[in-house]
Amino acid sequence: MEDVNVKITQEEYKKTFQEVERVIEELNSIIKAGDYNRWEQYLTPMFIASVMDPENLKKINEQPLLKRNRIEIKTLHDYFMYVVVPSRASVRLDDLIFTDQNKVKAFMFVRQDPVLIYQLEKIGETWKISVW
């Protein structure tokens, strides 16, 4: 999959896929270990602001699983423990969509349907979890 407005070569796609795959494997390891401090290093300020936005927190806290277990997300650490750890510990990269040269959407196929697992932005030489 590729955004029609972004032109990349097959070589660029392959190189980026390998880089992002390594990042996702590292994130899986960090998340499985419950290492909040290391996970936080992979976040852009925009991602943190988005998660912590009061309207977004309200939506997150409306999720049935959280409500049923009487869990309220108040901090980024809460978000990591109760949203990220249960949902992202074992994801894999199956495809990428480039939104520009330094921003990609990472997908995993579930029953042949693409599911967005991360939006990543390359800052310097490092891929970070981001929003745009």
N, C-alpha and C positions, 0 to 999 in steps of 0.2 A: 504494500500500500504506500502511496506517495501523494502528498498534497500536489495538486496540479500546478500550483503557482511556484513551487520550489523545484528547481532542476538540480539534481545531483547525479553523479556518475555511479555506476555499479560498484566501482572500487570504493568511493566515498561511503556508499551504503554499507558495504561489507565491513569496512574499517570501523564505522560508527556502531554498527550492530555488535561487533566484537567488544568494543569499549563499553557500550551500554550493558551488554550481557555480563561483563565482569563486575560492573557497578551493582547490578541487580543481584548477582551471586553474593557479593559482599554485604549488600543490604539484607538479604535473606539470612545470612549468618548473624549479623548484628541484631536483627529482629528476633530470631530464634533464641539468642542469648539474652534478650530483654535489655540490651545495652542502650538505654536512652541517650546517654551523653554522646556516644559515637553516632547514633542515628541523627541527633540534632545537628551534627557537623555537616550532614548531607542536605540540609534544608536552606533554601534561599530566604531572605527576609520577607519577600512577597508571599511565599508559601506559609510562613509562620503567621503573618498578618491575616491571611485568608482564613486559616484554620481558626484563629482566635477572634475573628470578627463575630460580634454578638449575634448577628442574624444567622451566621453559619453554625455557631455553637447551638443555637436554638434548634436548627434543623437536625443536627447530629443527635442532640438529646431526645429528639422525637422518634429515633429509630426504635422499632419494637423490641429488639433484643436488649438494648440499654434500659428502656423503660421497664421491661419485665423483670430485669435484675436490679432495678432501682439504682442504676449507675448514672451519675451526672458528670459530664465532662466539663471541667472548669479550667483546666490548665493544659498546656501542651503535653506535659507528662501523662496526664489522664488520657489524652487523645492517643498517645503512643501505646499505653498499656491496654486500653479497652477497645480501640478501633484498629490501630496498625498491627499490633502483635497478632490478634486473631485472624486478620484478613490478608496479611502480606508476607507471612513467614516462609511460604513455599511457592512463590510465583516464579514464572519462567518467561523469558522473552521469546515471543514467536514472530513479531513483526514490529516495524517502526513506521511512523509517518513523520516526515520532516515538516515543520512549520516555518523554519528558516535554517540557515547553516548551523546554528548553535542551539536549536530547540527541537526536541522530538517528543512524540507521544509514543509510549511503549505499550504494546498490546500482548495479551496472552489469549489464545483461543480456548474457549470453554464450550464444548459440544459444537464445535465449528463456528461459534460466534466470537468476534473479537471483543475483548473486554479491556478497557483502558486500565492499566495497572500503575503507570507513572507518567507524569509530564516531567521531562528532564531538560535542564538548560546547562550548556557548557559555559562555565565561567573560568577563564584562563584555560587550564588543562584539566579541570575537574567537572564532572557531571554532577549536578545537584537537583534535588526534587524541587520543582517550581510550579508556578501557576502563571497563566497569561490570558 
